[in-house]
Amino acid sequence: MSPIPGYAAWGLIGLLLCAVLFLLHRPAARLIRLALRSSVGLAVLALFSQVGRLIGVQLGVNLVNALVLGVLGLPGFGLLLMVQWVLR
């Protein structure tokens, strides 16, 4: 016979899971928001790569540039353009 009956063990596991989810709610929400914003940034980079060829400006479509756009937004786009211009 186990010291904790089966239904009590499952209740304890469920309680611990709820506690962990409660403690990690904000960090997980921030990571999800960063992933969504970075995916939008990646889509913007992909669209800009098509249009940028016409005006002679190209930015790489990669994860680093998408993360810069995800974190900084429109100022990040300007930063990427300036870095590309300076390094040319």
Backbone torsions as a table, in degrees:
resi	resn	phi	psi	omega
1	MET	NA	130.2	-179.1
2	SER	-79.8	153.2	-179.2
3	PRO	-66.2	-26.8	178.5
4	ILE	-118.4	124.3	177.6
5	PRO	-61.2	160.3	-175.2
6	GLY	-58.2	-44.9	-178.2
7	TYR	-68.3	-30.9	178.2
8	ALA	-71.5	-36.6	178.2
9	ALA	-64.0	-43.0	178.8
10	TRP	-66.0	-37.0	177.0
11	GLY	-64.3	-40.3	178.2
12	LEU	-66.1	-41.9	177.6
13	ILE	-63.2	-43.3	178.2
14	GLY	-63.5	-39.4	178.5
15	LEU	-65.7	-42.2	177.3
16	LEU	-65.2	-39.3	178.4
17	LEU	-64.0	-42.0	177.3
18	CYS	-63.2	-39.6	179.0
19	ALA	-64.8	-42.5	179.2
20	VAL	-65.0	-43.7	178.4
21	LEU	-63.5	-37.2	178.3
22	PHE	-65.8	-41.0	-179.1
23	LEU	-72.2	-32.8	-176.4
24	LEU	-99.4	13.4	-176.9
25	HIS	-62.9	-50.3	-177.5
26	ARG	-67.8	-47.4	177.6
27	PRO	-60.8	-39.0	179.2
28	ALA	-66.5	-39.4	178.5
29	ALA	-64.6	-39.2	178.2
30	ARG	-65.8	-40.5	178.2
31	LEU	-65.9	-38.9	178.2
32	ILE	-66.4	-41.5	178.9
33	ARG	-64.3	-41.0	177.4
34	LEU	-63.7	-40.4	179.0
35	ALA	-64.9	-41.0	178.3
36	LEU	-66.5	-45.1	179.5
37	ARG	-64.7	-37.0	178.8
38	SER	-69.6	-34.0	177.1
39	SER	-68.8	-36.0	174.2
40	VAL	-66.1	-40.6	176.4
41	GLY	-61.6	-37.9	177.5
42	LEU	-65.2	-39.4	177.5
43	ALA	-65.9	-39.9	177.8
44	VAL	-63.8	-41.2	177.7
45	LEU	-63.5	-39.1	179.2
46	ALA	-65.7	-41.3	177.0
47	LEU	-67.3	-40.8	-179.3
48	PHE	-67.5	-30.5	179.1
49	SER	-65.3	-31.0	178.0
50	GLN	-74.6	-42.3	-178.3
51	VAL	-80.3	-33.3	-177.0
52	GLY	-62.7	-28.2	177.8
53	ARG	-63.4	-32.7	-179.6
54	LEU	-69.7	-32.2	-178.9
55	ILE	-102.2	0.7	174.3
56	GLY	84.9	19.8	178.2
57	VAL	-119.6	130.3	-179.9
58	GLN	-131.0	134.1	172.1
59	LEU	-119.5	143.4	178.8
60	GLY	-70.5	140.6	176.2
61	VAL	-94.4	92.1	-178.9
62	ASN	-144.5	174.5	-174.2
63	LEU	-68.1	-36.7	-179.3
64	VAL	-64.2	-47.4	178.3
65	ASN	-63.9	-37.7	178.3
66	ALA	-66.0	-38.2	176.9
67	LEU	-67.0	-38.3	176.3
68	VAL	-61.5	-44.5	177.4
69	LEU	-66.8	-35.9	179.2
70	GLY	-66.9	-37.8	-178.3
71	VAL	-82.5	-46.1	-172.7
72	LEU	-97.6	-20.4	179.7
73	GLY	74.0	-139.3	-178.0
74	LEU	-62.1	-40.7	174.2
75	PRO	-60.4	-31.4	176.1
76	GLY	-65.6	-35.2	176.5
77	PHE	-64.2	-43.8	176.2
78	GLY	-63.4	-39.3	177.5
79	LEU	-62.1	-44.2	178.4
80	LEU	-62.5	-40.0	177.7
81	LEU	-65.3	-40.9	179.6
82	MET	-67.2	-41.3	178.3
83	VAL	-63.4	-40.9	178.1
84	GLN	-65.0	-37.1	179.5
85	TRP	-70.1	-40.6	-178.2
86	VAL	-69.5	-38.8	-177.3
87	LEU	-79.0	-6.6	-179.6
88	ARG	-77.7	NA	NA
